[in-house]
Structure formats: structure tokens, C-alpha cells
Amino acid sequence: MLVLNGMEDSIFPIEDSFIVATRGHKKDLLARADRQHMGNPGAEDILYRWIDDVIAGKP
């Protein structure tokens, strides 16, 4: 699971992402500085690269 969020998110505070990321296992958290909801702008490239890596079996 990828948890991708902006540190300045006004919809879901970054603390909510920390809760999700610290429960269970096999999760990646990416908290982007100076970004808004879901790490935008520019989060799509990060997401696509993460998906490609998961499909390729990269850690």
C-alpha cells in the first residue's frame, strides 16, 4: 500500500496518513512538503513509478 499525501493537506491532515502508515505492514508513506491533498501537484508521476516498481517486484 502506498500512502501519498501533502504536508499541507487541508482535507485529510498528514497525521491521518501517519496513523495508516504505522498500522500493519508492507506500506510505504510519502509525505510531500509544500503540497496539498494527495501530494499534488505532481503526485501522479510518483504514483505511476511506484506501481511500476511493485509490478516489477522491486522493493
C-alpha distance matrix in Angstrom:
0.0 3.8 6.5 9.6 12.9 16.6 18.7 21.3 19.4 22.1 20.2 17.3 18.4 16.3 17.0 14.9 11.8 13.1 13.4 9.8 8.8 11.7 11.3 10.4 8.9 6.6 4.7 6.3 8.5 11.0 13.9 16.6 20.2 22.6 20.2 19.9 17.5 14.0 15.4 18.1 20.4 19.0 15.2 15.3 16.3 13.5 11.0 13.2 13.6 9.9 9.9 13.3 12.4 9.8 12.6 15.2 13.7 13.8 12.3
3.8 0.0 3.8 6.1 9.7 13.2 15.5 18.1 16.5 19.5 18.0 15.4 16.2 13.9 15.3 13.7 10.2 11.8 13.1 10.0 8.5 12.1 12.7 12.7 11.2 8.9 5.8 4.8 6.0 7.6 10.6 13.0 16.6 19.0 16.6 16.6 14.5 11.0 11.9 14.7 16.8 15.4 11.7 12.3 13.3 10.3 8.2 11.1 11.4 8.0 9.1 12.5 11.8 10.3 13.4 15.6 14.7 13.9 12.6
6.5 3.8 0.0 3.8 6.6 10.2 12.2 14.8 13.1 16.0 14.7 11.8 12.5 10.1 11.7 10.1 6.5 8.7 10.3 7.7 6.7 10.5 11.7 12.8 12.2 10.9 7.2 6.0 4.7 6.2 8.0 10.8 14.2 16.5 14.1 13.8 11.8 8.6 9.7 13.0 15.5 14.9 11.3 12.9 14.4 11.3 9.8 13.3 13.9 10.9 12.4 15.8 15.2 14.0 17.1 19.3 18.4 17.3 15.6
9.6 6.1 3.8 0.0 3.8 7.2 9.9 12.2 10.8 14.2 13.4 11.2 11.8 9.5 12.1 11.2 7.9 10.4 12.7 10.8 9.9 13.5 15.2 16.5 15.8 14.2 10.5 8.2 6.0 4.9 6.0 7.7 11.3 13.2 10.6 10.6 9.0 5.7 6.0 9.3 11.8 11.3 7.8 10.1 11.7 8.9 8.1 11.9 12.6 10.6 12.5 15.6 15.5 15.1 18.0 20.0 19.7 18.3 17.0
12.9 9.7 6.6 3.8 0.0 3.8 6.6 8.5 7.1 10.6 10.4 8.5 8.7 6.7 10.1 9.7 7.2 9.9 12.5 11.5 11.2 14.5 16.5 18.5 18.3 17.2 13.5 11.2 8.2 6.5 5.1 6.2 9.1 10.4 7.8 7.3 6.1 4.1 4.3 7.8 10.5 11.2 8.5 11.5 13.5 11.2 11.0 14.8 15.7 14.1 16.0 19.1 19.0 18.9 21.7 23.6 23.4 21.9 20.4
16.6 13.2 10.2 7.2 3.8 0.0 3.8 5.3 5.2 9.1 10.2 9.2 8.5 6.9 10.7 11.3 9.6 11.7 14.7 14.5 14.1 17.0 19.4 21.7 21.5 20.5 16.7 14.2 10.8 8.3 5.5 4.7 6.2 6.8 4.4 4.7 5.6 5.7 3.9 6.9 9.2 10.6 9.2 12.7 14.5 12.6 13.3 16.9 17.6 16.5 18.8 21.6 21.5 21.9 24.7 26.3 26.3 24.4 23.0
18.7 15.5 12.2 9.9 6.6 3.8 0.0 3.8 5.7 9.0 11.0 9.7 7.6 5.6 9.0 10.9 9.8 10.9 14.1 14.9 14.4 16.6 19.4 22.1 22.2 21.7 18.0 15.5 11.8 9.7 6.0 5.7 5.2 6.2 6.0 6.7 8.4 9.2 7.6 10.3 12.2 13.8 12.7 16.3 17.8 15.6 16.6 20.2 20.5 19.3 21.9 24.5 24.1 24.4 27.5 28.9 28.6 26.4 24.6
21.3 18.1 14.8 12.2 8.5 5.3 3.8 0.0 3.8 6.2 9.2 9.2 7.5 7.5 10.8 12.3 12.1 13.8 16.4 17.3 17.4 19.7 22.2 25.0 25.4 24.9 21.1 18.8 15.2 13.1 9.5 8.5 7.3 6.1 5.6 5.0 7.4 9.7 8.6 10.0 11.7 14.2 13.7 17.2 19.1 17.6 18.5 21.9 22.7 21.8 24.1 26.8 26.8 27.1 30.0 31.6 31.5 29.5 27.9
19.4 16.5 13.1 10.8 7.1 5.2 5.7 3.8 0.0 3.8 5.6 5.9 5.5 6.7 10.0 10.4 10.4 12.9 15.0 15.4 16.1 18.7 20.7 23.4 24.0 23.6 19.9 18.0 14.6 13.0 10.0 9.7 10.0 9.1 7.0 4.3 4.5 7.3 7.8 9.2 11.5 14.1 13.0 16.0 18.5 17.1 17.2 20.7 22.0 20.9 22.7 25.7 26.0 25.9 28.5 30.6 30.5 28.9 27.5
22.1 19.5 16.0 14.2 10.6 9.1 9.0 6.2 3.8 0.0 3.8 5.9 6.0 8.8 11.3 11.4 12.6 15.0 16.5 17.1 18.6 20.9 22.5 25.4 26.5 26.4 22.7 21.2 17.9 16.6 13.7 13.5 13.3 11.9 10.2 7.1 6.8 10.2 11.3 12.1 14.2 17.2 16.3 19.0 21.8 20.7 20.4 23.9 25.4 24.3 25.8 28.9 29.4 29.1 31.6 33.9 33.8 32.4 30.9
20.2 18.0 14.7 13.4 10.4 10.2 11.0 9.2 5.6 3.8 0.0 3.8 6.3 9.4 11.4 10.3 11.6 14.7 15.4 15.5 17.5 20.0 21.0 23.7 25.0 24.9 21.4 20.4 17.4 16.7 14.4 14.8 15.5 14.6 12.1 8.6 6.5 9.3 11.6 12.5 14.9 17.6 16.1 18.3 21.4 20.4 19.4 22.8 24.7 23.4 24.3 27.7 28.3 27.6 30.0 32.6 32.5 31.5 30.1
17.3 15.4 11.8 11.2 8.5 9.2 9.7 9.2 5.9 5.9 3.8 0.0 3.8 6.4 8.1 6.5 7.9 11.0 11.6 11.8 13.8 16.2 17.2 20.0 21.4 21.6 18.1 17.3 14.4 14.2 12.2 13.5 14.6 14.6 12.3 9.5 7.2 8.6 11.0 13.0 15.7 17.8 15.7 18.0 20.9 19.2 18.2 21.7 23.4 21.5 22.6 26.1 26.3 25.4 28.0 30.5 30.0 29.0 27.3
18.4 16.2 12.5 11.8 8.7 8.5 7.6 7.5 5.5 6.0 6.3 3.8 0.0 3.8 5.3 5.6 7.3 9.3 10.5 11.8 13.3 15.1 16.8 20.0 21.3 21.7 18.2 17.2 13.8 13.6 10.8 12.3 12.8 13.1 11.7 9.7 8.8 10.3 11.5 13.9 16.5 18.6 16.7 19.5 22.0 19.9 19.5 23.2 24.3 22.3 24.0 27.3 27.1 26.4 29.3 31.5 30.8 29.4 27.4
16.3 13.9 10.1 9.5 6.7 6.9 5.6 7.5 6.7 8.8 9.4 6.4 3.8 0.0 3.8 5.3 5.2 6.5 8.9 10.1 10.6 12.6 14.9 18.0 18.8 19.0 15.5 14.1 10.5 10.3 7.5 9.7 10.5 11.8 10.8 9.9 9.4 9.7 10.2 13.3 15.9 17.3 15.1 18.2 20.2 17.6 17.5 21.3 21.9 19.8 21.9 25.1 24.4 23.9 27.0 28.9 28.1 26.4 24.2
17.0 15.3 11.7 12.1 10.1 10.7 9.0 10.8 10.0 11.3 11.4 8.1 5.3 3.8 0.0 3.8 5.3 5.0 6.4 8.9 9.8 10.7 12.9 16.4 17.8 18.8 15.6 14.9 11.6 12.5 10.2 12.9 13.6 15.2 14.5 13.6 12.8 13.1 13.8 17.1 19.7 20.9 18.6 21.5 23.4 20.6 20.3 24.1 24.5 22.0 23.9 27.2 26.3 25.3 28.6 30.5 29.2 27.7 25.1
14.9 13.7 10.1 11.2 9.7 11.3 10.9 12.3 10.4 11.4 10.3 6.5 5.6 5.3 3.8 0.0 3.8 5.4 5.2 6.6 8.7 10.2 11.4 14.7 16.4 17.4 14.2 14.2 11.4 12.8 11.3 14.1 15.6 17.0 15.5 13.9 12.1 11.9 13.7 16.8 19.6 20.8 18.0 20.5 22.7 20.1 19.1 22.8 23.6 21.0 22.4 25.9 25.2 23.9 26.9 29.2 28.0 26.8 24.5
11.8 10.2 6.5 7.9 7.2 9.6 9.8 12.1 10.4 12.6 11.6 7.9 7.3 5.2 5.3 3.8 0.0 3.8 5.4 5.2 6.0 8.6 10.3 13.1 14.0 14.5 11.0 10.5 7.7 9.2 8.4 11.6 13.7 15.7 14.0 13.0 11.3 10.1 11.4 14.9 17.7 18.3 15.3 17.7 19.6 16.7 15.8 19.5 20.1 17.3 18.9 22.3 21.5 20.3 23.5 25.6 24.4 23.2 20.9
13.1 11.8 8.7 10.4 9.9 11.7 10.9 13.8 12.9 15.0 14.7 11.0 9.3 6.5 5.0 5.4 3.8 0.0 3.8 5.5 5.0 6.1 8.8 12.0 13.0 14.0 10.9 10.6 7.9 9.9 9.1 12.7 14.4 16.9 16.0 15.6 14.5 13.4 14.0 17.7 20.3 20.7 17.8 20.4 21.8 18.6 18.1 21.7 21.7 18.8 20.8 23.9 22.6 21.4 24.8 26.6 24.9 23.4 20.6
13.4 13.1 10.3 12.7 12.5 14.7 14.1 16.4 15.0 16.5 15.4 11.6 10.5 8.9 6.4 5.2 5.4 3.8 0.0 3.8 5.5 5.4 6.6 10.2 12.3 14.1 11.5 12.4 10.5 13.1 12.7 16.2 18.0 20.2 19.0 18.1 16.4 15.4 16.8 20.2 23.0 23.5 20.4 22.6 24.3 21.2 20.1 23.7 23.9 20.8 22.2 25.6 24.3 22.6 25.8 27.9 26.0 24.9 22.1
9.8 10.0 7.7 10.8 11.5 14.5 14.9 17.3 15.4 17.1 15.5 11.8 11.8 10.1 8.9 6.6 5.2 5.5 3.8 0.0 3.8 5.6 5.6 8.3 10.0 11.3 8.7 10.0 8.9 11.9 12.4 15.9 18.4 20.7 18.9 17.9 15.7 13.9 15.7 19.1 21.9 22.0 18.6 20.3 22.1 19.0 17.4 20.8 21.2 17.9 18.9 22.4 21.3 19.3 22.4 24.7 22.9 22.2 19.7
8.8 8.5 6.7 9.9 11.2 14.1 14.4 17.4 16.1 18.6 17.5 13.8 13.3 10.6 9.8 8.7 6.0 5.0 5.5 3.8 0.0 3.8 5.7 7.8 8.2 9.0 6.1 7.0 6.1 9.5 10.7 14.4 17.0 19.8 18.3 18.1 16.5 14.2 15.2 18.8 21.4 21.0 17.6 19.5 20.6 17.2 16.1 19.4 19.3 15.8 17.4 20.6 19.0 17.3 20.7 22.5 20.6 19.4 16.6
11.7 12.1 10.5 13.5 14.5 17.0 16.6 19.7 18.7 20.9 20.0 16.2 15.1 12.6 10.7 10.2 8.6 6.1 5.4 5.6 3.8 0.0 3.8 6.6 7.8 10.0 8.3 9.7 9.1 12.6 13.4 17.2 19.3 22.3 21.2 21.1 19.7 17.8 18.6 22.3 24.8 24.5 21.2 23.2 24.2 20.7 19.7 23.0 22.5 19.0 20.6 23.6 21.7 19.9 23.3 24.9 22.5 21.3 18.2
11.3 12.7 11.7 15.2 16.5 19.4 19.4 22.2 20.7 22.5 21.0 17.2 16.8 14.9 12.9 11.4 10.3 8.8 6.6 5.6 5.7 3.8 0.0 3.8 6.6 9.5 8.7 11.3 11.5 15.1 16.2 20.0 22.4 25.1 23.7 23.2 21.2 19.2 20.6 24.1 26.8 26.4 22.9 24.5 25.7 22.4 20.8 23.8 23.7 20.0 21.0 24.1 22.4 20.0 23.1 25.0 22.5 22.0 19.0
10.4 12.7 12.8 16.5 18.5 21.7 22.1 25.0 23.4 25.4 23.7 20.0 20.0 18.0 16.4 14.7 13.1 12.0 10.2 8.3 7.8 6.6 3.8 0.0 3.8 7.2 7.9 11.3 12.7 16.4 18.3 21.9 24.7 27.5 25.9 25.5 23.4 20.9 22.3 25.7 28.3 27.5 23.9 24.9 25.9 22.6 20.8 23.4 23.1 19.3 19.9 22.8 20.9 18.1 21.1 22.9 20.2 20.0 17.2
8.9 11.2 12.2 15.8 18.3 21.5 22.2 25.4 24.0 26.5 25.0 21.4 21.3 18.8 17.8 16.4 14.0 13.0 12.3 10.0 8.2 7.8 6.6 3.8 0.0 3.8 5.6 9.1 11.4 15.1 17.5 21.0 24.0 27.1 25.5 25.6 23.6 20.8 21.7 25.1 27.5 26.2 22.6 23.5 24.0 20.6 19.0 21.3 20.6 16.8 17.5 20.0 17.8 15.1 18.2 19.7 16.7 16.5 13.5
6.6 8.9 10.9 14.2 17.2 20.5 21.7 24.9 23.6 26.4 24.9 21.6 21.7 19.0 18.8 17.4 14.5 14.0 14.1 11.3 9.0 10.0 9.5 7.2 3.8 0.0 3.8 6.9 10.1 13.4 16.5 19.6 22.9 26.0 24.2 24.5 22.7 19.4 20.1 23.3 25.4 23.8 20.2 20.8 21.0 17.7 16.1 18.0 17.1 13.3 14.0 16.3 14.0 11.4 14.6 16.0 13.1 12.8 10.1
4.7 5.8 7.2 10.5 13.5 16.7 18.0 21.1 19.9 22.7 21.4 18.1 18.2 15.5 15.6 14.2 11.0 10.9 11.5 8.7 6.1 8.3 8.7 7.9 5.6 3.8 0.0 3.8 6.6 10.0 12.9 16.1 19.3 22.3 20.5 20.8 19.0 15.8 16.5 19.8 22.0 20.6 17.0 18.0 18.4 15.0 13.5 16.0 15.4 11.7 12.9 15.7 13.7 11.6 15.1 16.7 14.5 13.7 11.1
6.3 4.8 6.0 8.2 11.2 14.2 15.5 18.8 18.0 21.2 20.4 17.3 17.2 14.1 14.9 14.2 10.5 10.6 12.4 10.0 7.0 9.7 11.3 11.3 9.1 6.9 3.8 0.0 3.8 6.6 9.9 12.8 16.1 19.2 17.6 18.4 17.1 13.9 13.8 17.1 19.1 17.6 14.2 15.5 15.6 12.0 11.2 14.0 13.0 9.5 11.7 14.3 12.3 11.2 14.9 16.2 14.5 12.9 10.3
8.5 6.0 4.7 6.0 8.2 10.8 11.8 15.2 14.6 17.9 17.4 14.4 13.8 10.5 11.6 11.4 7.7 7.9 10.5 8.9 6.1 9.1 11.5 12.7 11.4 10.1 6.6 3.8 0.0 3.8 6.3 9.6 12.8 15.9 14.4 15.2 14.2 11.4 11.1 14.7 16.9 15.9 12.7 14.9 15.4 11.7 11.5 14.9 14.2 11.3 13.8 16.6 15.0 14.4 17.9 19.3 18.0 16.1 13.7
11.0 7.6 6.2 4.9 6.5 8.3 9.7 13.1 13.0 16.6 16.7 14.2 13.6 10.3 12.5 12.8 9.2 9.9 13.1 11.9 9.5 12.6 15.1 16.4 15.1 13.4 10.0 6.6 3.8 0.0 3.8 6.2 9.6 12.7 11.3 12.7 12.4 9.8 8.3 11.8 13.7 12.6 9.8 12.5 12.8 9.3 10.0 13.5 12.8 10.7 13.7 16.2 14.9 15.2 18.6 19.7 19.0 16.8 14.9
13.9 10.6 8.0 6.0 5.1 5.5 6.0 9.5 10.0 13.7 14.4 12.2 10.8 7.5 10.2 11.3 8.4 9.1 12.7 12.4 10.7 13.4 16.2 18.3 17.5 16.5 12.9 9.9 6.3 3.8 0.0 3.8 6.6 9.6 8.7 10.1 10.5 8.9 7.1 10.7 12.7 12.6 10.4 13.8 14.5 11.5 12.5 16.1 15.8 14.1 17.0 19.5 18.6 18.9 22.2 23.4 22.8 20.6 18.6
16.6 13.0 10.8 7.7 6.2 4.7 5.7 8.5 9.7 13.5 14.8 13.5 12.3 9.7 12.9 14.1 11.6 12.7 16.2 15.9 14.4 17.2 20.0 21.9 21.0 19.6 16.1 12.8 9.6 6.2 3.8 0.0 3.8 6.5 5.8 8.4 9.9 8.8 5.7 8.5 9.9 9.9 8.8 12.5 13.0 10.6 12.5 15.8 15.5 14.7 17.7 19.9 19.3 20.3 23.3 24.3 24.3 21.8 20.4
20.2 16.6 14.2 11.3 9.1 6.2 5.2 7.3 10.0 13.3 15.5 14.6 12.8 10.5 13.6 15.6 13.7 14.4 18.0 18.4 17.0 19.3 22.4 24.7 24.0 22.9 19.3 16.1 12.8 9.6 6.6 3.8 0.0 3.8 5.5 8.7 11.3 11.4 8.2 10.2 11.1 11.8 11.7 15.5 15.9 13.9 16.1 19.2 18.9 18.4 21.4 23.4 22.8 24.0 27.0 27.8 27.8 25.2 23.6
22.6 19.0 16.5 13.2 10.4 6.8 6.2 6.1 9.1 11.9 14.6 14.6 13.1 11.8 15.2 17.0 15.7 16.9 20.2 20.7 19.8 22.3 25.1 27.5 27.1 26.0 22.3 19.2 15.9 12.7 9.6 6.5 3.8 0.0 3.8 7.0 10.4 11.6 8.6 9.3 9.7 11.5 12.2 15.8 16.7 15.5 17.5 20.5 20.6 20.6 23.4 25.4 25.2 26.4 29.2 30.2 30.5 28.0 26.7
20.2 16.6 14.1 10.6 7.8 4.4 6.0 5.6 7.0 10.2 12.1 12.3 11.7 10.8 14.5 15.5 14.0 16.0 19.0 18.9 18.3 21.2 23.7 25.9 25.5 24.2 20.5 17.6 14.4 11.3 8.7 5.8 5.5 3.8 0.0 3.8 7.0 8.1 5.2 5.6 6.7 8.9 9.2 12.7 14.2 13.2 14.7 17.7 18.4 18.3 20.7 23.0 23.2 24.2 26.7 28.1 28.6 26.5 25.4
19.9 16.6 13.8 10.6 7.3 4.7 6.7 5.0 4.3 7.1 8.6 9.5 9.7 9.9 13.6 13.9 13.0 15.6 18.1 17.9 18.1 21.1 23.2 25.5 25.6 24.5 20.8 18.4 15.2 12.7 10.1 8.4 8.7 7.0 3.8 0.0 3.8 6.4 5.4 5.5 7.4 10.3 10.0 13.1 15.4 14.7 15.2 18.4 19.8 19.4 21.2 23.8 24.4 24.9 27.3 29.1 29.6 27.9 26.8
17.5 14.5 11.8 9.0 6.1 5.6 8.4 7.4 4.5 6.8 6.5 7.2 8.8 9.4 12.8 12.1 11.3 14.5 16.4 15.7 16.5 19.7 21.2 23.4 23.6 22.7 19.0 17.1 14.2 12.4 10.5 9.9 11.3 10.4 7.0 3.8 0.0 3.8 5.4 6.0 8.6 11.1 9.7 12.2 15.2 14.3 13.9 17.1 19.0 18.2 19.5 22.5 23.3 23.2 25.5 27.7 28.1 26.8 25.9
14.0 11.0 8.6 5.7 4.1 5.7 9.2 9.7 7.3 10.2 9.3 8.6 10.3 9.7 13.1 11.9 10.1 13.4 15.4 13.9 14.2 17.8 19.2 20.9 20.8 19.4 15.8 13.9 11.4 9.8 8.9 8.8 11.4 11.6 8.1 6.4 3.8 0.0 3.8 5.6 8.5 9.7 7.2 9.4 12.4 11.1 10.3 13.7 15.5 14.5 15.7 18.8 19.6 19.4 21.7 24.0 24.3 23.1 22.3
15.4 11.9 9.7 6.0 4.3 3.9 7.6 8.6 7.8 11.3 11.6 11.0 11.5 10.2 13.8 13.7 11.4 14.0 16.8 15.7 15.2 18.6 20.6 22.3 21.7 20.1 16.5 13.8 11.1 8.3 7.1 5.7 8.2 8.6 5.2 5.4 5.4 3.8 0.0 3.8 6.3 7.2 5.4 8.8 10.8 9.4 10.0 13.4 14.5 13.9 15.9 18.5 19.0 19.5 22.0 23.7 24.2 22.5 21.6
18.1 14.7 13.0 9.3 7.8 6.9 10.3 10.0 9.2 12.1 12.5 13.0 13.9 13.3 17.1 16.8 14.9 17.7 20.2 19.1 18.8 22.3 24.1 25.7 25.1 23.3 19.8 17.1 14.7 11.8 10.7 8.5 10.2 9.3 5.6 5.5 6.0 5.6 3.8 0.0 2.9 5.2 5.1 7.9 10.2 10.2 10.9 13.6 15.2 15.5 17.1 19.4 20.5 21.3 23.3 25.0 26.0 24.4 24.1
20.4 16.8 15.5 11.8 10.5 9.2 12.2 11.7 11.5 14.2 14.9 15.7 16.5 15.9 19.7 19.6 17.7 20.3 23.0 21.9 21.4 24.8 26.8 28.3 27.5 25.4 22.0 19.1 16.9 13.7 12.7 9.9 11.1 9.7 6.7 7.4 8.6 8.5 6.3 2.9 0.0 3.8 5.8 8.0 9.8 10.6 11.9 13.9 15.4 16.4 18.1 19.9 21.1 22.4 24.2 25.7 27.0 25.3 25.2
19.0 15.4 14.9 11.3 11.2 10.6 13.8 14.2 14.1 17.2 17.6 17.8 18.6 17.3 20.9 20.8 18.3 20.7 23.5 22.0 21.0 24.5 26.4 27.5 26.2 23.8 20.6 17.6 15.9 12.6 12.6 9.9 11.8 11.5 8.9 10.3 11.1 9.7 7.2 5.2 3.8 0.0 3.8 5.6 6.3 7.5 9.3 10.9 12.0 13.5 15.3 16.6 17.9 19.6 21.2 22.4 23.9 22.1 22.4
15.2 11.7 11.3 7.8 8.5 9.2 12.7 13.7 13.0 16.3 16.1 15.7 16.7 15.1 18.6 18.0 15.3 17.8 20.4 18.6 17.6 21.2 22.9 23.9 22.6 20.2 17.0 14.2 12.7 9.8 10.4 8.8 11.7 12.2 9.2 10.0 9.7 7.2 5.4 5.1 5.8 3.8 0.0 3.8 5.5 5.2 6.2 8.7 10.1 10.6 12.4 14.4 15.5 16.6 18.5 20.1 21.2 19.6 19.6
15.3 12.3 12.9 10.1 11.5 12.7 16.3 17.2 16.0 19.0 18.3 18.0 19.5 18.2 21.5 20.5 17.7 20.4 22.6 20.3 19.5 23.2 24.5 24.9 23.5 20.8 18.0 15.5 14.9 12.5 13.8 12.5 15.5 15.8 12.7 13.1 12.2 9.4 8.8 7.9 8.0 5.6 3.8 0.0 3.8 5.4 5.0 6.1 8.5 9.8 10.5 12.3 14.2 15.3 16.5 18.3 19.9 18.9 19.6
16.3 13.3 14.4 11.7 13.5 14.5 17.8 19.1 18.5 21.8 21.4 20.9 22.0 20.2 23.4 22.7 19.6 21.8 24.3 22.1 20.6 24.2 25.7 25.9 24.0 21.0 18.4 15.6 15.4 12.8 14.5 13.0 15.9 16.7 14.2 15.4 15.2 12.4 10.8 10.2 9.8 6.3 5.5 3.8 0.0 3.8 5.4 5.2 6.2 8.6 10.0 10.6 12.3 14.3 15.5 16.5 18.4 16.9 17.9
13.5 10.3 11.3 8.9 11.2 12.6 15.6 17.6 17.1 20.7 20.4 19.2 19.9 17.6 20.6 20.1 16.7 18.6 21.2 19.0 17.2 20.7 22.4 22.6 20.6 17.7 15.0 12.0 11.7 9.3 11.5 10.6 13.9 15.5 13.2 14.7 14.3 11.1 9.4 10.2 10.6 7.5 5.2 5.4 3.8 0.0 3.8 5.6 5.2 6.1 8.7 10.0 10.6 12.4 14.4 15.3 16.5 14.7 15.0
11.0 8.2 9.8 8.1 11.0 13.3 16.6 18.5 17.2 20.4 19.4 18.2 19.5 17.5 20.3 19.1 15.8 18.1 20.1 17.4 16.1 19.7 20.8 20.8 19.0 16.1 13.5 11.2 11.5 10.0 12.5 12.5 16.1 17.5 14.7 15.2 13.9 10.3 10.0 10.9 11.9 9.3 6.2 5.0 5.4 3.8 0.0 3.8 5.5 5.1 6.2 8.6 9.9 10.6 12.4 14.2 15.4 14.3 14.8
13.2 11.1 13.3 11.9 14.8 16.9 20.2 21.9 20.7 23.9 22.8 21.7 23.2 21.3 24.1 22.8 19.5 21.7 23.7 20.8 19.4 23.0 23.8 23.4 21.3 18.0 16.0 14.0 14.9 13.5 16.1 15.8 19.2 20.5 17.7 18.4 17.1 13.7 13.4 13.6 13.9 10.9 8.7 6.1 5.2 5.6 3.8 0.0 3.8 5.4 5.1 6.2 8.6 9.9 10.6 12.3 14.3 13.7 15.1
13.6 11.4 13.9 12.6 15.7 17.6 20.5 22.7 22.0 25.4 24.7 23.4 24.3 21.9 24.5 23.6 20.1 21.7 23.9 21.2 19.3 22.5 23.7 23.1 20.6 17.1 15.4 13.0 14.2 12.8 15.8 15.5 18.9 20.6 18.4 19.8 19.0 15.5 14.5 15.2 15.4 12.0 10.1 8.5 6.2 5.2 5.5 3.8 0.0 3.8 5.5 5.1 6.2 8.7 10.0 10.5 12.3 10.9 12.4
9.9 8.0 10.9 10.6 14.1 16.5 19.3 21.8 20.9 24.3 23.4 21.5 22.3 19.8 22.0 21.0 17.3 18.8 20.8 17.9 15.8 19.0 20.0 19.3 16.8 13.3 11.7 9.5 11.3 10.7 14.1 14.7 18.4 20.6 18.3 19.4 18.2 14.5 13.9 15.5 16.4 13.5 10.6 9.8 8.6 6.1 5.1 5.4 3.8 0.0 3.8 5.5 5.1 6.2 8.7 9.8 10.6 9.3 9.9
9.9 9.1 12.4 12.5 16.0 18.8 21.9 24.1 22.7 25.8 24.3 22.6 24.0 21.9 23.9 22.4 18.9 20.8 22.2 18.9 17.4 20.6 21.0 19.9 17.5 14.0 12.9 11.7 13.8 13.7 17.0 17.7 21.4 23.4 20.7 21.2 19.5 15.7 15.9 17.1 18.1 15.3 12.4 10.5 10.0 8.7 6.2 5.1 5.5 3.8 0.0 3.8 5.4 5.1 6.2 8.6 9.9 10.0 11.4
13.3 12.5 15.8 15.6 19.1 21.6 24.5 26.8 25.7 28.9 27.7 26.1 27.3 25.1 27.2 25.9 22.3 23.9 25.6 22.4 20.6 23.6 24.1 22.8 20.0 16.3 15.7 14.3 16.6 16.2 19.5 19.9 23.4 25.4 23.0 23.8 22.5 18.8 18.5 19.4 19.9 16.6 14.4 12.3 10.6 10.0 8.6 6.2 5.1 5.5 3.8 0.0 3.8 5.5 5.2 6.1 8.6 8.7 11.2
12.4 11.8 15.2 15.5 19.0 21.5 24.1 26.8 26.0 29.4 28.3 26.3 27.1 24.4 26.3 25.2 21.5 22.6 24.3 21.3 19.0 21.7 22.4 20.9 17.8 14.0 13.7 12.3 15.0 14.9 18.6 19.3 22.8 25.2 23.2 24.4 23.3 19.6 19.0 20.5 21.1 17.9 15.5 14.2 12.3 10.6 9.9 8.6 6.2 5.1 5.4 3.8 0.0 3.8 5.5 5.0 6.2 5.1 7.5
9.8 10.3 14.0 15.1 18.9 21.9 24.4 27.1 25.9 29.1 27.6 25.4 26.4 23.9 25.3 23.9 20.3 21.4 22.6 19.3 17.3 19.9 20.0 18.1 15.1 11.4 11.6 11.2 14.4 15.2 18.9 20.3 24.0 26.4 24.2 24.9 23.2 19.4 19.5 21.3 22.4 19.6 16.6 15.3 14.3 12.4 10.6 9.9 8.7 6.2 5.1 5.5 3.8 0.0 3.8 5.4 5.1 5.8 7.3
12.6 13.4 17.1 18.0 21.7 24.7 27.5 30.0 28.5 31.6 30.0 28.0 29.3 27.0 28.6 26.9 23.5 24.8 25.8 22.4 20.7 23.3 23.1 21.1 18.2 14.6 15.1 14.9 17.9 18.6 22.2 23.3 27.0 29.2 26.7 27.3 25.5 21.7 22.0 23.3 24.2 21.2 18.5 16.5 15.5 14.4 12.4 10.6 10.0 8.7 6.2 5.2 5.5 3.8 0.0 3.8 5.4 7.7 10.3
15.2 15.6 19.3 20.0 23.6 26.3 28.9 31.6 30.6 33.9 32.6 30.5 31.5 28.9 30.5 29.2 25.6 26.6 27.9 24.7 22.5 24.9 25.0 22.9 19.7 16.0 16.7 16.2 19.3 19.7 23.4 24.3 27.8 30.2 28.1 29.1 27.7 24.0 23.7 25.0 25.7 22.4 20.1 18.3 16.5 15.3 14.2 12.3 10.5 9.8 8.6 6.1 5.0 5.4 3.8 0.0 3.8 5.6 9.1
13.7 14.7 18.4 19.7 23.4 26.3 28.6 31.5 30.5 33.8 32.5 30.0 30.8 28.1 29.2 28.0 24.4 24.9 26.0 22.9 20.6 22.5 22.5 20.2 16.7 13.1 14.5 14.5 18.0 19.0 22.8 24.3 27.8 30.5 28.6 29.6 28.1 24.3 24.2 26.0 27.0 23.9 21.2 19.9 18.4 16.5 15.4 14.3 12.3 10.6 9.9 8.6 6.2 5.1 5.4 3.8 0.0 3.8 6.5
13.8 13.9 17.3 18.3 21.9 24.4 26.4 29.5 28.9 32.4 31.5 29.0 29.4 26.4 27.7 26.8 23.2 23.4 24.9 22.2 19.4 21.3 22.0 20.0 16.5 12.8 13.7 12.9 16.1 16.8 20.6 21.8 25.2 28.0 26.5 27.9 26.8 23.1 22.5 24.4 25.3 22.1 19.6 18.9 16.9 14.7 14.3 13.7 10.9 9.3 10.0 8.7 5.1 5.8 7.7 5.6 3.8 0.0 3.8
12.3 12.6 15.6 17.0 20.4 23.0 24.6 27.9 27.5 30.9 30.1 27.3 27.4 24.2 25.1 24.5 20.9 20.6 22.1 19.7 16.6 18.2 19.0 17.2 13.5 10.1 11.1 10.3 13.7 14.9 18.6 20.4 23.6 26.7 25.4 26.8 25.9 22.3 21.6 24.1 25.2 22.4 19.6 19.6 17.9 15.0 14.8 15.1 12.4 9.9 11.4 11.2 7.5 7.3 10.3 9.1 6.5 3.8 0.0
